[in-house]
Amino acid sequence: MNIRLGRRSFLGATVIGAAASLVACSSGGAETQEQARQLVIGATAPPAALDPSTNSGAAIPQALLYNVYETLVKIDSDGQIVPLLATSWNESEDGLTYTFTLQPKATFASGAALDAEAVKTSLERVKNDDAVLATLKSQLGAMESVTVQDASTVVVKLSQRDNDWLYYAAQTAGIIYDPDGIDSLGTAPAGSGPFVFESWSEGNPMVLTRNESYWGTPTVFDSVTFKYFSDPTAENSAMSSGDLDVISNMQAPQAISQFEDPDQYTILNGTSMGEVVLGFNHQREAFSDVRVRQAINYAINRSDLLQTVTAGYGTLIGSMVAPTDPWYEDLADTYGYDPDTARRLLAEAGYGEGLDLSLRVPSLPYATSAATFITSQLAQVGITVTTDTLEFPSRWIDEVMTKSNYDMTIISHVEGRDIAKWANPEYYWHYDNPEFTQLITEAKTGPADEQTEKMKQAARVLADDAAADFLYSMANLVVLRAGISGISENLTSESMDLTAASSTDI
């Protein structure tokens, strides 16, 4: 979630991704040419709705952000903030004023002008519309006013410095919607990107088609189809048979060897923003004791877990920081595998005779596989775990995120810079640490050149306090049919950005 207290912040299956597909050309014929211009995308967890401003789930921006919807600035494949609908921007010395100069050629797919008034309408909607998700409101929360200086110039004033404001304006919170289509975003996404929404319904693929009037560099493909798979074996089979042409992010890395022929496939092994977390419900009595949290960290051999769940693909982490974050440092050894210490800590906390906990996980391959491994490991130190698999996204979101009806859970949080969610006691972990919250506040509102060090300090506090068991950061493991290019190795934003996707066959 991504309530969106941030449900977009996780994507069940992983950063799910996409796949690009190009059916091989044979000689001549209109049908062959049409097939050759299709892009078929294999994904895991389907969206639950279409409007990314009012509905949770990372699957929505993965398909629509940058492809159908655009923002003033975007996150590129290197993780840098670059121009998109704004040709340039200026930040005042005090960090309180951003002035954007708009792309003069930009229009919405409907043909309507994409001018400063349209930008003002979208940004103010995030601030003022109660239907917009809480996470998005929080991300742009420092925004005090949006002023139209002229048709091509927008001025945004903040109430206080926010060193993350521009970063979030480059993602879902900063989408510029066609004002004439806002009332129907739930059924007809209305943006300015190189693709337009064609169709989607529950249980069916999502189809995007080329925006024939796109203001920028057009896509080479006539259509994009996102196909969703709950079974990774079925997804791999679809790839092998030619029904899919890209798998992104592979849900069964153990099967990667079947795609190692370089004449047929290209494998991208990059990093993602997805932190896989064994989360604790801090409202439960057991988790109010740091010794219990530490014991669980010591009891799980995360290196072995990574081999079991992902065949070793991914990066061990010790806090809520992915390798793509500017303040990443290796904290994976904060709690090494030490079951004897785990037993001692549990005894000191009053659980020497044992501890019973529930583990409620989404019906996603990595989560169910990790749950089996973790249940076995915790049993060896005297913790009896009852595992319950919940349908994802709706039932898991309802039971875990909304109702907090769980002791422990496992999910991949894929929203960028989501460590800040630990500063919100109302979020579903219900973690409350004043020292951590103060550091996050100082990093966000203090001098920009101090942000990285403050965030590193915050990450260390979170790790030392064993706020969760931070298992690993997901690899962005992508398989492409040979000849397909323009898909980033690293997942640096909420989008599966297809704007540069191409093929040698076109």
Secondary structure, 3 states (H helix, E strand, C coil): CCCCCCHHHECCCCCCCCCCCCCCCCCCCHHHHHHHCEEEEEECCCCCCCCCCCCCCCHHHHHHECCCECECEEECCCCCEEECCEEEEEECCCCCEEEEEECCCCECCCCCECCHHHHHHHHHHHHHCCCCCHHHHHHCCCEEEEEEEECCEEEEEECCCCCCHHHHHCCHHHECCCHHHHHHCCCCCCCCCCEEEEECCCCCCEEEEECCCCCCCCCCCCEEEEEECCCHHHHHHHHHHCCCCEEECCCCHHHHHHHCCCCCEEEEEEEEEEEEEEEECCCCHHHHCHHHHHHHHHHCCHHHHHHHHHCCCCEECCCCCCCCCCCCCCCCCCCCCCHHHHHHHHHHCCCCCCEEEEEEEECCHHHHHHHHHHHHHHHCCCEEEEEEEECCCHHHHHHHHHCCCCCEEEEEECCCCHHHHHHCCCCCCCCCCHHHHHHHHHHHHCCHHHHHHHHHHHHHHHHHCCCCEEEEEEEEEEEEECCEECCCCCCCCCCCCCCCCEECCC
